[in-house]
Structure formats: C-alpha cells, structure tokens
Amino acid sequence: MERKVVHTERAPAAIGTYSQAVRVGSTVYLSGQIPLDPASMELVEGDMERQITRVFDNLQAVAEAAGGSLAHIAKLNIYLTDLSHFALVNQVMARYFREPYPARAAVGVAQLPKGAAVEMDAVMELG
C-alpha cells in the first residue's frame, strides 16, 4: 500500500526523524504532538489548560491536513508527566470531541520531549 506523508504549517514542524502524519490507505497515523506553538516552535507558556489546548489544536491541524477532523480519530493516546492533570485533559477534550468518543489510553511518563508536560498521538480512519 502506498504511504503518503502529511504536512501542514498550522502544526509544529517535526523536531526529529519523523513526519507529522502518515496516511496508509484510509488510515492516518498522527505523530505525537506536544504544546509547541507552530510559529515560534517554542512550548506555549501558561497554565496546563493552555498547554493541553495547544496539543489538541496541533492534532486538529494535522488531522485536517490529512483530509479529516478530530471526529475521525479512532484511537487517542495521552502521555502526561503528572497524572493529576488527567481530569483537566477530560475537560479540554470535551470541547474538541463529541460522542462517539475515540478509544483512548492515558499514560503517566517520567519525561517528554523539550520538557513538555503533555503529549498526544492518534490513529485516524478516513474510510
């Protein structure tokens, strides 16, 4: 099956050897997004809600560049350096998603790239 690389200027550029997303058939694999501002490529400043919001905005931009939307996400993975922020993730997520919600995992991790407190990746189905 052909692989198509997805790229948008509305989300942060890759900071390593990866693509923002890769489409294989009707499935799109979205790389992890941290709360980087796409223009400055710096972590957003401010409280955790602002950081979580930036991550969802970045995921949304990549999903749209791939021809879909957050509504097409079948699986969402959330990585937090502090699981006490899990309830806040749910609150912010409710602004971006409607039922049926995607399958999801939330994992506590020791560290994330660039010292971020949150990262999310996803699998999107466009079929």
C-alpha positions, 0 to 999 in steps of 0.5 A, spaced: 500 500 500 502 506 498 504 511 504 503 518 503 506 523 508 502 529 511 504 536 512 501 542 514 504 549 517 498 550 522 502 544 526 509 544 529 514 542 524 517 535 526 523 536 531 526 529 529 526 523 524 519 523 523 513 526 519 507 529 522 502 524 519 502 518 515 496 516 511 496 508 509 490 507 505 484 510 509 488 510 515 492 516 518 497 515 523 498 522 527 505 523 530 505 525 537 504 532 538 506 536 544 504 544 546 509 547 541 506 553 538 507 552 530 510 559 529 515 560 534 516 552 535 517 554 542 512 550 548 506 555 549 507 558 556 501 558 561 497 554 565 496 546 563 489 548 560 493 552 555 498 547 554 493 541 553 489 546 548 495 547 544 496 539 543 489 538 541 489 544 536 496 541 533 492 534 532 486 538 529 491 541 524 494 535 522 488 531 522 485 536 517 491 536 513 490 529 512 483 530 509 479 529 516 477 532 523 478 530 530 471 526 529 475 521 525 480 519 530 479 512 532 484 511 537 487 517 542 493 516 546 495 521 552 502 521 555 502 526 561 508 527 566 503 528 572 497 524 572 493 529 576 492 533 570 488 527 567 481 530 569 483 537 566 485 533 559 477 530 560 475 537 560 479 540 554 477 534 550 470 535 551 470 541 547 474 538 541 470 531 541 463 529 541 460 522 542 462 517 539 468 518 543 475 515 540 478 509 544 483 512 548 489 510 553 492 515 558 499 514 560 503 517 566 511 518 563 517 520 567 519 525 561 517 528 554 520 531 549 523 539 550 520 538 557 513 538 555 508 536 560 503 533 555 503 529 549 498 526 544 498 521 538 492 518 534 490 513 529 485 516 524 480 512 519 478 516 513 474 510 510 
